Amino acid sequence: MTGSVECFSGGVAVITGAGSGIGAGLARHSAEIGMRVVLADISINRAEAVAEGIRAAGGNALAVHTDVSVPEALDALAAITREQFGDVTLLVNNAGVETLGFAWELPAPLWERTLRINIHGAIHGVRAFVPGMLKAGKPAWIANTSSIGGLGMMPIQTSYILSKHAILSFSECLRLE
C-alpha cells in the first residue's frame, strides 16, 4: 500500500450515487484500500448489489436508500453512518443526473429535479456530514463530483452544465472555508 492511500485504510467512506457508474467504482476502490463503505443511492437494489460484491471480496459495506434531493435524507444518512461505522474519513458527493433539452423547453419540474440532485445534493451532503467530520478532529476529505461539463459550455445540456459549474464553485469555496 502506498503512502497516498494509507491515510484512508481503516476509515469510513460515504459515497452517494454508489449504485452504478463512477460511484460504484469509487465504492469498490475504497473497499479495496481497506475502508468501510456506505453506499448511498436512490436505487437500494443497485446499491445493495455493489455492497454484496464488496462483502463477497472481504470488504465491509452498507447500502442505504438515499434520495439526495431531500435534505432530510442526507441527515438520516449521516446518522446511520455514525451509528453503524463512526467517524467519516471520506465523503464523496457523487450522485447526479444528466438532463438534455433546450433551456426554454425543459419543464420547471425537470429543472428543479436536476438542480436538487446535482447541486443541492452536494450542498446538503456537506451540511449533514462536515460538522461531525470536524468534531472528530481527524483528517478527513470531501470530493464533489463535477465533470468536464463544469469547465466548458455546451448546447442542449444547459441545466447539467450549469449544475456542474456550480459544483466546481461550491467545491472551491468550500476549500477556502
C-alpha positions, 0 to 999 in steps of 0.5 A: 500500500502506498503512502497516498492511500494509507491515510484512508485504510481503516476509515469510513467512506460515504459515497452517494450515487454508489449504485452504478457508474463512477460511484460504484467504482469509487465504492469498490476502490475504497473497499479495496484500500481497506475502508468501510463503505456506505453506499448511498443511492436512490436505487437500494437494489443497485446499491445493495448489489455493489455492497454484496460484491464488496462483502463477497471480496472481504470488504465491509459495506452498507447500502442505504436508500438515499434520495439526495434531493431531500435534505432530510435524507442526507441527515438520516444518512449521516446518522446511520453512518455514525451509528453503524461505522463512526467517524467519516474519513471520506465523503464523496458527493457523487450522485447526479443526473444528466438532463438534455433539452433546450433551456426554454423547453425543459419543464420547471419540474425537470429543472428543479429535479436536476438542480436538487440532485446535482447541486443541492445534493452536494450542498446538503451532503456537506451540511449533514456530514462536515460538522461531525467530520470536524468534531472528530478532529481527524483528517478527513476529505470531501470530493464533489463530483463535477465533470468536464461539463463544469469547465466548458459550455455546451448546447442542449445540456444547459441545466447539467452544465450549469449544475456542474459549474456550480459544483466546481464553485461550491467545491472551491469555496468550500476549500477556502472555508 
